[in-house]
């Protein structure tokens, strides 16, 4: 008997209609059987949110170029969970999310629904990677991402990733295919002026998310933001375990147990 082709689960946060998803599916088909389970509407900024107070409806759609396609009325993480428990007939060999319309570098990895899907796959112990392009346009040209996909996907299928580690890949929109791809660290940064205030016709104030990203270390050549600003693809390993060892700056935390039990 011949070995089955690798099974690749695809999801995103831009919905099943996003052009970035279609480009990703087409690029993955040579590497395995593809099943895409995506939100029925855009779910950007959902991080690892799950639906807990309502039903989730799943609809099988027409195949897309040979890939099975589903839409679900939930978050990206819901899509991955439902795939594992109810949609797929076997565990996937890889989870791939994207291609996201917009960067998920730096602190944005914490907010990203695309990376939420990636981290959920990682939590299942499955090698997982997310691809993003620094262009929010619905009709963005995703050609700069193709070489990165062709480089990383077969290597991950062959070699795997350490348990608990997934990859956050961001591609700069430079109008051509980037000539370089580097392992990077997330830069320190934050968002300023995140909400703009408006007044509706009835005189009631409301707020709309906006803001400007502030890079706190623009000269650090090791960071993902430096790479992107210099036309380089950044690859950042992300750990789903967000705990850290207690170092000297947190030594005082070790006193908590003794102090608590002395009350």
C-alpha positions, 0 to 999 in steps of 0.5 A: 500500500502507498503512503497517504499524502500529507494532510495540511489543514489551512485556516485564517482570520480574513474569512474563506473568501480572502484572496490570500487564502486562495493563493495559499491553498494553490501553493500548498496543493503540490505538498499534500491534501489540503482541507481549509476551514475558515471563518465565515466572515473576517475575524481579525484581532481574535487572537486565541478567542473561542466561542463559548456562549453560542452555537457554531454552524459549519458549512461545506462549500464547493471544493477550491481547486481540489481542496476541501473548503468549509466555512464556520461561524466562529473564530480561527481557533474554533475552526482549528478545534472543529477540524480536529474533533469533527471535520478531518478524518485523521490528524493533519501533518501540518497546520498553515494559516494565512496568507494574512492581509497585513503584518503580524510582526512584533506585538501583533502576534498576540492579537492576530487571529491568523496566529491564533489558529497557528498556535492552536495547531501547535497546542495539538502538537502539530507543526504549524506556521503562519504567513502574513504579507505587509499589505492590507489591500483585499487585492494584494499581490501575494507573489512575494510570499510564494518562495517563502512557502515553497522553502518552509513548508516542505522542510517543516513536513520533512523535519517537523518543529519542536513541540510547543513551537510554531513559526510566524512568517512575515513578508514585506510588500516591496513590489518584488520577491524578497531576496533574503529570509532571516530568523528574527526576534520580535521587536519591542514595540507598542501602539499609540493613539489606538482609538479615535473619538467620534460623535454620532448624529444623536450626540453620543460619543463612540470610538473607532480602532486606529493607531500607529505602531511605535518601534522601540528599537528601530536600529536592532538588526535582529528584529522582525520589524528591521527585517521587514523595513529592509525588504527581508522576510522575517521568521520568528519562532513562537512558543505557546508556553508564555511562562518564563524562568524566575531570574534575579529581577523576579527573585522576590516572587520566591518569597510568596509561598513563605509569606502567604503561609505565615498569615 
